[in-house]
Amino acid sequence: MPKTRIPQTGQAKTASQAAHRLIRGFSRERRNDIRGALAQYLAKGLNEKLVERIRNNSSIADMKKSAEILESSSGLKNRKAKGHKPKDLWMSYEYPDKSLELELAYASGFLNSWAEETVEAIETIRLLSLVATVSAEDAASALKACACEWGASRYLSYKVAFLKSLGSTEQGVKNALADVDKILEHAAEPALQYSALENVVPEISLFSTARRYTNALRSQVGTKFRRSHNLNNLIATPTSEDDAAAFLHRSVQVSLLDAVYAVWTLINLQSKFTCVSVVLNGALNRGLLNAFHTAVSDVEGLETPHLKQLETKEKRKYIDHSLHLYRMSAAFLEYPKLCSFRNDIDCVVGVRLMSSLSTEPLSWSADSFDDLSVLRQPTCDFELELHNQVGVKLDSFYRTYLFLRLIQNPTNLALLSASDFKYIFDNTSELDALLLESELETMHLNASSETRTLVSVLALALHRRRSSDPDVDYEYRIKLEKFIIEEFDGVVANFIKSLTEMSPSVANYLATSLNETTLQKMYRLIQSPLQASLARRDILLAIGNALNNIDYIIEAEAIETRNKVAKLKKYFDTSRMYVDSIAMRDWLEANPSAYTQEYKDLLPKLAARLTAIANVPNKNTGKVTKIPVIEISSTIDHLVQKITVDSFREFCVNTEFGIESYLGRRIRHNTLHGVMTDPIDGVLAAPGHDPIITETDFGDAIIEWQAYYRSYIERIRREFLQFRDPSKPNALFDPKLNFAEPSTRRSVSELSEALTQSSPNMLSDLVISFCWQQIGPQLDYASRQIKVKMAGDVKQSLESYLGRFRGREEQRVRSALDEAIDGAFSKVSSWFRLPNTGFVPATIVDLCNIIDIEFAREEIPTTIRGSELETQYYGISVHRLYDCLAVTMQNAIRHGEFLSPIEVGITTENIPNTNLQRVCIAVLSRVDTGDIENAIERINIALEAKETGQDMVTEGYSGLKKLKYITKLIEGQHTVEVTNVGNELELRFSLTAEVVNDEEDR
């Protein structure tokens, strides 16, 4: 991120001359310091310390003048009011925030120095306040005009994000929004736009977004989250006076339009921040003050936009209306009611989203709440007009907001009965993301034995979401384990059944908290990884049936499929570097970024554009050439690049499934020390070596060398076997992709090509494969460093300690130590090899053989025909092929003639420049002549039926609807077909699958 703008030398002289004319406006005690600062500016230019020196004022008048010196058109920063590009706004600053009064004075000085442009900005915000109430086409045209006039701003990015979230299909709207993207150069610098999209688009979880950014930026910003655009966007309004100062300071640094919008926001919140009107009345020019009052009054007189969710957009994720309003209101803070509503919830929810950035206890700025009768009301549709009123209507998110206000006073927890706990847990949302550890501990202590279980589940879910230490949830895990043993005889399935009956929504948290990793740590209940998988499957099935949610049942069956496919070979090679690819795929699906969502939205459009043909005439010859239209391919490439950045980082440093988990638990904490010291200890403990080691100078030298060797092992653990960051410059691994490397750019290009030839639903699978491809060179480098350089360093140290001893027996010991060092470092270096990616490669023949065994058809095995029977597939493609084959073969076995032969035909088509194939599989079986029409009708009914709803849950998602669903998931529409010739019935499907294409993949 670039630092504060530095003007050129010629500009510096002009700016300095203008600044000197303003010095008399400063108080006497500040004038000499300002003169000194300007002299320093002429000598060395502008830097952070100099800006801080000029801003270091204690009076409103001095602060106004400092803004004129720095921020005016002739100021030291060489600012402009209009025509910004996103890269102009992505600026960092280190100088501190002042008090709210002083930041208001500074903002006033900034706006005063651009008086004419400020009036235009106020009028622009007033006009664009109507974006939500006019037609989409008019709104898009207005936003385009704003982009042409003002360029990029945080304010405009939210308005554009709002309109994009509506998903209008009108061509005029699409064209205008595309023009906005071109004007603002979003393709080259999309971060500003996507940050806004992440905060308003329902498909992207706000809570996952907050967790992702707080984890990634904690070390960079600490508690000063306003200095990050991404974190600043998460809390759209200030939650305290100190935060209001930082909020205003950030806005002034971004653009004039954003500074005006921030002042407007604070005017709407002046009942909370009482100094706003006082300072502005004294600091702002009278003309600007009147312009603000007129515009604010005009917008206040308008009807507040309803911002209803669209229910017609296909696959639109519906969320609570209060949560929807909370997210969308960030684009309409000029409306007093929306601004106040947003601020009230920011003070509760927003503060908690940022809580992980600080180790200090949170201070609450929200009003207290203690009316339990309101929390006990039934769930219904929220209405903004009743916000904070006596007759307020509660949906799940708004009840969550009130509950969090209730427990700001910890003593209120004692007022909650067991039934209150159950009702609140069942009718709130995202508690595992919003509750604090201290609150959970208090709840756990105060709860009854029955509700304590629910609290433990929530606590586990919270720790799984937030903690960088996978063992930090130990206490709650042990308590839950003890409860299951005492109350349910240690049978996890019985506990799950009881919990889903008692509180289905709380049971939902089990899907987060009791994953396979956690279950494997519950040693008194779970004795093996297989048992953990089965327990996880039972959990998902129970929750899916209790909540009538097919997604859980799908995941449960995926575990069953995985266990069956794993019969082919050992599921992963424990001697190699390991990443839990299945867990990572789940993470990618559960934590989409704005880039991922935009990619999935754009891919169908790209496919349509690629099939379009333009007739382009040659100006000289008149000859017409047909050219494919591919204008948005560069956009797709850019989106894929951004997706890979986030994904590769998680692949590396995620403590649940990434390489960091392997380094942390297997290497750094457990086996490294033993592997490296045992061979050395073995040499020194040999009986024949005792006489020359015990109480001799040679033995003393060995003891000294051993101390060095142990310290070197510790250095390997702490310094080398780490991921690189500013505090670990010597780490062997880097979680950042280097796009300066041609190989990285080529891999991204190949990934883009593969993605455009497949469906959006293969994104996660292909991204994981890409991550393995990228980490390969780092693993090779680490292996060489360990085996060659580090082993050489240790052997050189052995020479320095023992080189002076030349006796035959001493040389023999030293030679044995050399061999032991080579062996130890070779063993450690062997850990850093590419594994089988956590997936099992398999052929269609392998999968058919498994299914034959399951249905006891070994005596009459399936006949398999095709040209590429030896082709191996991998990744999640193996699981999908197995699921689809199991359905089609099961259909043939159950509904065909008894013990009649079954034939599977395979045809494939390689997709150029990718490791993908389109695989078409046909299962041919014979049906009793009298049943053939009924069989065809039964299959067609299943294919025409919807694959969601209660019938899917009761069916267990195991039949033809499953086949239809899986192929639709991958290909965009289902590919299942059925035909017959006489009594021979052919059921076929096709899907895109990943191919093992070389020995390294195998």
N, C-alpha and C positions, 0 to 999 in steps of 0.2 A: 504494500500500500504506500503510495507516494506521500512525502511530507508536505508541509505548507508551501504554497507557491513562492518562488524566488524570482523577482523581476530582473530584467536585463540591465546592463550597466547604464545605457542612455536613459532608460526609464527611471533608474535609481536616482539619478541626478535631479530629474524633473520632480519626482515624488518627494525628494528631500527638500527641495525649494518650497513646494506647496506645504509640507509639514512644518517648516520653520515659521511660516506665516500664521500657523495655528497655536504656536507655543504660548503666546500671551493669553490665550483662553484658559490655560491651566492655572491652578493655584500656585502661589509663589513657591511653596515648598516642593512642588513637582517640576518646576520649569528647568532647573539645572540638570536633573536626571534625564528629562526628555531631550535636552540639548545633547547630553552625552550619548544617549541612545541613537540619536540621528547621526552624530559623528561616527559612531561605530558602524551604523548602517552604510554610510558612504565608503567606509574603509573595507568592510567585509561582507556587505550585503545583509539580507534578512535571514534570521534563523529563529528557532523555537525560543531560545533564551531571550533574544531581543524582543520578540513579540510579548513574552511574559513580562519583561521589564517595562514596556510601554503600557501594558494593561494593569500593572501593579498599582492600582489606585484605590483610595478609600472613600472618595466622594463621587456622587452622581455626576456632577459637572465635569470632573476630570475624566470619568469613564466615557462620557459622551465624546469628549475631545479625542480621546485615544482611539475610539472607533473611527472618527473622521480621518485621523492620521493613517490608520491601517487599512480601512475598508472602503474609502471613497473612491471615486473614479480616478483621482490623482493620488491615491494612497499608496503606501509602501508595498501592499500586497498585489497591486496591479489587477484589481478585481474587475469583473464585468457583471452587468445585471442580467444579460440575456445571452441566448445562443450557446448554452452549455451543452457539452457532451457528457455521457455518464462518467468517463474517465476523469473529467474535471472535478466531479463531485466526490470521488472516492479518495478523499484526503484524510490523513490522520493528523492529530495534533497532540502534543504532550503538555502544553502549558495548562495550569489548573483552572478549574471553574471558580468563579467568584460567587458572592452571595446573589440571591435572586434579584435584589434591588439593583445591584451593580450590573448584572447581566441584562436586566431590563434597560438600564441606562445605556449600556453598550449597544444593544439592539436598536434603541432609539436613535443613537448617533449614526449608526449604519444606515437606517432607513431615512433619516433626515438628509444624509448626504446623497441619497438617490431619491429625492422627493417625488419627482415626476414619475419615475419608474415604479415607485411604491404605490402611488395612486392607481397606476395601471394594474399592478399586481392585485390590489384590493378588489378592483372591478372584475378582474379575471376570476378570482375565487368566488365572487358573488354570482357571476354568470354560470360558472361551472357547477355551482351548487345544485343546478337543475338537471344535471346529468342523469340522475336516477328517476326523474319524472317525465322527461321528454322521450321521444322515440329513439331507439338504438341508433338509427342512422343519423339523426340530428346530433345525438351525443357524440358519436364517433367523429363527425365533422368538426364539432366544437373542440374536441381533444386534439385533432389534427391541427387546427388553427393555433391552439395553445402551444403545441410542439414547435410549430414554425416560428412563433413569436418569441417564446421563452427558452426553447431547448429543453434539456433534461432537468428534472427536479424530483425529489422524493415525493412531493405533493402530486405531481402529474403521474408518477409511476403508480400510485394508488388508484387514481381515477381510471387509468388504462387497465389496471388489473381488475378493477370492478367490472368494467365493460367486457373484458375478455372472459371473466368468470361466468357471464350470462350465456356464453356459447351461441351467440346469434348466428343463424344460417343465412342471413341476408347478405348478398354479395357486396352491396354498397358498404355495409358495416365492415366486412372482412377486408375490403380494399382500403378503407380509411385507416383501419388499425394496422394493416401492413405498411401503409405510408408512414404512420407514426413510428413504427419500428425502424424504417429506413432513415427517417429524419434524425432520430435519436441514436442511430447506429447501434441498435440493440444486438444485432448479430455479432458485432465485434466485442461489445461490452455489455453482456446481458445481466450482470449480477444485480444491478439496481432494480430492474424490472422483475426479475425472478424472486428477489427478496420480498417484494410487495405481493407477488402471486402466492408465495408460500403462506402468507398471512391471511388471504381471503378465499382461496380455492378450497371447497369442502373436501375434495379428495385427498388433500395433504393435511395430515394431522398437525395441528398447531403445537401440541404437546411434544410430539416427536421432533418437530422442527426446533423447538426451544431446547430440548435435551441435546440435540446434535450440535447446535451452536454454542451452548454453554460449555459442553465438553471440549469442543475444538478451540474455543477462544479464551478459556479460563486463564491460561498462563499469560495471554497477551494483554488482556484488559483488566483483570482482577475484578474489583467491584465497580469500576468505571465503565459500565456497559454501554453508556451513551456514545462512547468513542468508537464503537463498532456499528456500522450501518445495519447489519443483520440483527444484532441484539437490540439496537435502538428501535427497529421496526416492530419488535415483538411487544413492546409496551408503548402504545401510541400516544399516551398522555402521561404527564408527570404525576408521581405519587406522593411527593413531599416537596417542601421548599428547596431542599438541596437538589433533589432530582429535577425540579422545575428549572433551576439555574443551569444544570447540565443539559437538559432538554433544549433550552433556548440557545445555549452556547453552540450545541451541535447543529442546530438549524441555521444559525447565522453562518457557520462555516460551510454549509452545503450550498445554499443559493439565496438570493434575495427573495424569490417566491416562497421558499421554505421558511425564511425568517418571518415574512408577513403572515404565513399560515400559523406559525408557532405563536406569534403575538395574538392572532385572532383566537387561537385555542385557549390561551391564558386569559383573554378577556371573557370567554365563555365560562372559565373556571374561577373568576375573580372572587366569587363568594367563598372559595376555599383559600385562594392566595390573595389576601386582602391588600397587599402592597402593590398589586398590579395597577389598579386604577390610579393610585396616588403617584407612582413613579411615572406612568405614561402621561398623566395630565401635566406633569412638570417637565418631562423630558422630550416628548414628541412635539414636532411642529404642529401649530394649531390646525393647519390645513390637513395634515395627515390624521390628526386626532378626529377631526370631523368626518373625514372619509371613512375611517374605521367605524365610528359610531353609526353612520348612515347605513353602511353595508351590513354591519352586524344586526342592526335593527330590521333591515329589509329581509334578511334570511330568517331571522327569528319569527317574522310574520308569515313565513311560508309554512305550508303543511309539512311536517316531518316525513321524509320518505319512508315507506313501509319496508322496503328492501326484502320483500318476500322471496323465499327460495323457489327456484324453478323446478317443477316436478315433471316437466315434459322431456327434459334432456335425458337421453338414454344413458343408463348406468350412473346417473347422478346420485351421489351419496347424500342422503338426507340426514341432517343433524338437528339438534334442538334449536328452536327459533331464537332463544336467548343467546346461544353460542354463535349462531349465524349472525345475529345483530352485533354481537361483540366483535366479531371479525370484520364484518363489512363496515362498521361505524368508523374504522380507521380512515376510510376514504371520504367521510362526511363529517369531520369534526367541526365544520363551520356551523352545523345545526346544534343549538344549545342542548336539546334533549339527548341527542346521540352522543354529544361530547360528554355530558354529565354521566350518562349511562356507561359509556366506555371507561371513564375515569373511575367511577365507583368500582367497577369490576377489576380494572387494572390495579387498584389499591389492594385488592385481595388476591386475585388469580395471578396478575402480572408479577407482583412482588414475589410470589412463591415460585414462579417459573425461573426467576433469577436467583433464587435462594442458594443454589449450589456454588455461586461465585464468591460467597462470603462465608467465613467461619464464625462470624459474630451472630448472636441472636437477632432475629428480625424485629424491627420496630414497626408497629402497625399504624397506618394512617387512616384506615377505614373505621367508620363508626361501629360501635359494638352492636351485637344483636343477641337477644336472649328469649325470643318468643318461640318456644317449642311447638306451640299449637300451629304455627304457620308451617313449620317443617313437616308436621304430620298430615298436612292437607294432601288430597289425591293429586296425582300428576295430570296436568292439562296444558293447553297451549298458552305460552307466555304472551303477555301484551305489554308493550313498552309504556303505554300510558299509566299502567299501574305499578311501574318500577318504584320500589321503596314505599309503596302505599299499603294501607291496611288490608285492602282486598286483593293483594297481588296474587296472580296465578303462576304456579310453579311448574316448569318442566324440569328435567333432570339436571341440566347445567345450572339453572338458576337456583335450584335447591342446593346444589353443591356450593354455590357462592354464599348462600345464607348460612349453610352449615359451617363453612370455613370462617365466617364472621363470628359465629357462635363460639367456636373453640379458640378464637383469639384470647378469650379469657379461659384459661385451663380449668378453672373451678366449674365451669358449665358442663364439663364432661361428666361430673358426678351426678348431674341431673338426668342423664340418659338412661333409660331402662333397657332391658334386653330387647324388648319389642321395638324401641326407638332405634337401637343400633341396627337391627335387621331391616327395618323399614328404610332408614337413611341409606344404608349400604346398597339396598336393592334399587333405590330410586335416585341415586346420584351418579356422577360419572368422573372418571379420571382421578379418583382419590389417590391411587398409587403414584400419580405424577405430582399431586398437589400437597399431600400431607407431609409434614415435617417429621423427622425421626423422633424428636422430643415429644411431639403430639402422639405419635403411635405408642411410645413408651408409656406415656401417661394413660392413654386409652387402655393399654394392655394391663396396667396395674389396677385400674378402676373397674375393668369389665368383669362380668360374671364368668363362670367357667365355660358357659355355653358361648357367649359372645367373644370370649378371649380367643377362641379358635378363629373366628372371623377376622379379628384384629391381626392374628399371626399371619393369616393368608395375605392380608393387605400389606403387612410389614415386609413379608418376603417379596411381594410384587414391587414394592417401593425400592428395596435394596437391589433387586435385579435390574431395575430401570436405571438407577443412579450411580451405583457404586463402581469405582474402578478396581476394587478389591473383591474378587469372587468369593472370598470367605467371610466378608463382613456381616453376612446374614446368618452367621453361625448360631447366635443366641436364639433367634426366632425359629430357625430350622430345628434346633434341638427341642424347643418347647413344643412345636407342632408334632414332631416325631414322638415325643413322650405322650402327648394327648392321644394320638392314633393308637399307640400300643395299649394305653390304659382303657380307652373307651371303645375301641374297635378291634381289639386283639391283634393289632398290628396289620390288619388287612386294609390296604389303601383303598381298594375298590369300595368297601363298605363305608369308609369315611367319606368318599366322594359322593356316594349315593345319598348319604345323610345330609351332607352339606348342600347338594343341589335341591333337595326337598325343602330344606330349611330356608335357604337364601340363594336362589338361582343366580342372581346378578353377582353376588359375592363369589359364588363358585366360578364365575367368569374370570376372576382374577387368578384362579388356579392356572389358567392357560398361560399366564405370564410368569407366575411365581414357581410353579412346579413343572419346569421343563426337565428334560432328561438329565441335564448336567446337575441340577439341584437334587433330583431323585437319586442319582448315583451317590450323592454325599449323605443320604439318609441311611447310614450303614446298618442300623438295627432293623430297618424295614426292607431294604433292597440289597440283595447279595450279588447281583451281576448286572452288566449293561443290558442284557436281554430282558431281565426282569424290570429294569427301569423303563425300557421301551414299551413293554406290555402295560406297565402302570400308567405311563403317559397316554397310551392308546385308550385305556379305560377312562381316564380323566376326560379326554376329548369327547368320547362317545357319550358319557354321562352329561356333560355340559351341552353338547349339541342337541341331545334329545330334550333336556330340560328347558333350553332356551329356544328350541325349534330353529336352530341355526345350522345350516348345512355345511358351512365352512369348517366347523369343528369336526364334523363327520368325515369330510374330505381329508383333513389332516390325519385323522385317526387311521383311515384306510391306507394312507400313504405310508404310515409307520409299518402296517402289516405287510404292504408290498415290499418295503425296504428290507424287512426281515427275511422275506422269501427270496428276494433277489440276492441277498447276501450269502445264500447257500452256495453260490457259484465259487466264491473264494473269500478269504478273510476280508472283512469290510475295510480296514485300512492297515497300512504297514507301520507298526509302532516304532520301527527303527529309523523312520524318515520324518522330515518336517511335515506337520499335519495342520490342516485347517478344516474345521467342521463345515463342509460346503453346504450341507442341508440347513444347518442353523444360519449360515450366512444368507442363503437364499430366502429363508423366512424373514430375516432382518431386512433385506432389500425390499421385500413385498410390504412389510409393515412400516417402513420408514422411507417412503418415496420423497425425493426432493422435488422442487419446482422444475428442475431440469428433466427429471424422469417423467413427470406428468406431462410437460410440454412435448417431450419426445413421443410419448404414447399418443398424444392428440395429433401430432404432426405426421406420424408415419403413414396413416391411411391417405393423407393428402399428398405425401411424397409419391406413394405408389400410383395415385391418380395422375400426378404430374408426369411421372416417368412414362406413362402410356400415352400421354398427349404428344401430338406431332405438330410442329410449326412449319409452314411453307415459307422458306426464306429465299427471295430472289437475289441473284447476283447482279449488282448494279452495272457491270460491264457487259456481261453476256446475256443477261436476262434469264438465264437458266435457274429453275426453281429447285432448291434442295430441301429435302425433308429432314428436319432436325428435332430430336427429342427434347422436350422442355423439362429442365431439371433445376429451376431457379433456387429451390429451397434445399438442395443437397448440402450446400455449405452450412446452412443453419443446422441441419441434422448432424453434420460432423462436429460442429461446435457444441451442440447439446451432448453428444456422446462423449466428447472430451471432458466436459464438466461432470458428467455422470461418473466417468472412470476415476476422476480425482477423488470424489467422496468415497466411492466404493473401494478403491485401492487402499485408502487410508484405513477404513474399517477392516478390510481384509488383513491389514498388517497389525493394527493396534487394538482392535476390539478384544477385551479381556474375556469374553465368553466363547468366541469361536475363532478368533484370529491367531496369527502367528505369535502375537504377544502372549496369548494364553499358553501356548506350547513353550515358549521361552521361559515364561514365569514359573509355570508349575512343574514342567518336566526337566528343564535344563538348569535354570538359574537356582531353583530352590531345592531340588531333590538330587538328581543324578550326577551333576557336573563334578562336584567335589569328590565323590566316591570313585567315579571313573578315572579321574586324573591322579588321585593319590594312591589308590589300591595297588597299581603295578609298581609304584615306587616303594611303597611299604613292603610289598612282596620281595623285592630285591634285597632291601636292607634287613629283612627278617630271616633271610636264608641262613641256615646253621653255619655254613662254611665262611660267612662273612663276619661273624661275630668277633673273632679275635682281632681283626684289623680295624674294627669300628669302635669297640668298647674302650673307653678311657684312653683314646689316642688322639693325636693332633688331626689325623685324617677323619676320625669320627666327629671331632669338634667342628671341622670344616663342613662336613655333611650336615650337621645340625643347623649351622648357619645358612647353608644353601636351602635346606628344607623350609626355613622361615621365609626366605626370599620366594621360594616356589609357591608356598601357600598364599603369600601376598599377591603373587602374579595370578593365581587362580581367582582370587577375589577381584583382581583388576579385570580379568576376563568377564567375570560375572557382572560387575557393576559398570564397567566402562565400554566393553566391546560387544557383548551379547545384549544389545539394547537397540532401540530405534532412535535415530538421530533427532535431536532438537538442540536449541542453543546451549543447554546445560550438558549435553552429551555429544560433543563434536567428534569423538573417536568411535562412535557406535558403528557397527558393521552394516546396519540396515537403515534404509531411508523410506519412510511411508509416503514420500512425495514423488509423483511422477515427474520425470525430467523430459519436457517436450522439446528441449534443445537437441535431444538425441534422435537421430533419424529413425532408429529402430522403434522408438516409442511412438513417433508420429505414424510410422508405417503400420504398427499394430492397431492404433486407433482407427486408421483408415480402413484396415481389414475388418475391424469390428463393426464399423459403420456399414460397410458393404454387406457383411453377414446379417446385420439387423434389418437392413432394407429389403433383404430377400426372405425374411421370416416375418413372424408376427410380433407385436409388442410384448406378448406374454412370454417370449423366449429371451427377453432382455436380461433377466436375472441370471439365467443359465450361461449365456454367452459372456456376460460381464465377469462371472466367476472364472470362466476359462481364461479370459483376458488377464485377470489378476495373477493366475498361476504362471502365465506366459511372462508377465512382467517381473515377477519375483525370482524367476529362474536364474538370471544373471547375478542377482544379489546373493542367492544361495551358493552359486559356484564360487563367487568371490570370497564369501565367508569361509567356505570349505578350504580354499587355497590359503587364505590368510592363517587359518588355524593350523593346517597341516605343514605349511612351509615356513611362514614368517614367525608365528608364535612358537612353534616347536624349535625353530632355529634360535630364537631369542633365549629360550630356556636352556638349550644345549650350550649356548655361548656363556650363559651364567654359570653352568656347571663347570665349564673350562676355567672361568675366572676364579672360582672357589677351590677347585680340585686340581688345577693344572700343574701346581708345583710338586704334586706327589707322583713320583715316577716308578714306584715299586711294582713288581709284577702283579701281586694280589690287589694292590690299589687300582692298577689299570684294569684288572678284570672286573672289579666292582663298578668302576666308572663306565666301562663298556656295557655292562648290564643295565646301568641307569640310562645310558643313551638309548638302548633298545626299548626300555620301558617308556621313556619319554615319547619316542616315535610311535609306539603302540597306543599310548593314551591319547595323543593328539590326533592320530589317524582315526581312532574310535569316535572322538568328538566331531571331527570333520565329516564323518560319514552320516551324521545326523542331518546335515544340511544338503539334502538331495530332494528333488521333486518327487512327491508321492503319487499315489493313484488318485489324487484330488478328492479323496473322501467318497468317491463313487466307484461302482463296479462296472467295468466294461463287459458287454455281453453281445452275443449274436442272436438273431431271431430263432435260430435252431436251439440255442441254450434255453431261451425263454419257453419255447414250446415243450421242451423236455421237462422243465419244471412243472408246467401245467399238466402234462400227461401223468407225472408222478402223483400230483395232488389228487387227480381224479382216478387213480389206480388203473391207468390205461397203458402200463408198461408192456402188456402182452400185444396190444394193437396200437403202437405208437403212431403219432400223426405223421403223415407224409408231407415233406416240405420241398417245394420246388421254387427255383429262381436262379438268377445268374450270379448273385453275389451273396451266397449263403455264409461265406466266411467273414463278411463285413461285421466289425464290432462297433457298437454304439456305446456312448457313455453319457455321464451326467444324469440329469433328471430325465433325459430322453429314455433311458433304460426303464425307469419306473413307469413312464407313460406308455411305452410300447407293451410292457408287461400287463398293465391294467387293461389296455384295449384288447390285447390278445386274449386275456383271461375271460373277458366278457364275450367275445365272439366265439371262442372255443367252447365256453360253458354253454352258450346258446345251442351250439351244434350237439354237444353231448346230451344235454337235458331234453331237447326237443326233437332231436333226430332219431333215426331208427336205432334200436338198441344194439350196441357194440358194432355199429357200422363204421367203416373207415372215414377219417376226416383228412382233408387235404388243405394245406396252407400254401398259397401262391404269393410270391414276393416279387415286386418290380420296384426299381429305384431309379432316381434321377439326381445326378450330382448338381449342386447349385454352384455355378462358377465362382472362383476366387474365395470360396468359403470351405469350412469343414462340415457343411450341412448337406443332407440328402432329403429329398422328398420320397418318402417310403409309402408305397401302396400295398396293403395286405388284404388278400381275399381268402375267406374261410369257406370251403365247399363241403357240404354234407348232404346226406339223403334224408328225406322226410317221408313218413308214410303217405302214400298217394292221397288218401282221404283227408289228410291234415294239412296239405300244402297251402290251401287258400287261407285257412285259419292262421297258419304260421306267418304268412306274408302280412295279413291284416294286423296280427299282434305286434309285429315289428314296426309297421307303419304308424300305428297308434302311439307306440312309445316314442317314435322319432318326432311326431308332430306335437307331443305334449310338452308343456313347459318343464324345464329342469330345475325349478325352484319351488319352494312352498312345502306345506305339510306332507304332501305325498312323497317328496324326496326324502324327508326325514324318516318316515315310516318304511320306505323302501330300503333304507340303509345305503342308498347310493351305490348299489352294486350291480345294477342291470344295464339295459340298453341306454337308459338316460345318462348313465355314467360315460358310456362310450361317446354319446353325442356331446356331452359337456366337455370332455377332455379335448376332442378334436376341435370343437368350437373355441375353446380357450387358446389353442395354439394357432389355428388357421384363421380365426375371425368368424368363421361360420362352420357348422358341422359338415363333415365329409362322409358321413355314413350313408351307404346305399345298399339296397337289397334287390336281387333279381332271382328268377328261377327258370330252369329249363326242365319241364316235366316235374319230377319229384326231387330234382337236385336244386338245392337252395344255396345261393352265394351271398354271404354277408361281408361287405368290404368297407374299408376305411383308409384314409391316407393322412399323414402328418409329417411335419418337418422334424428331423432328428439330427443330433450331433454324431459325427463319425470319428472313431479313433483312426487317425490317418498316418501315424508313424510310431516308431518304437518308443519314443519319449512319452507319448500320450499313454501308451500301454503300461 
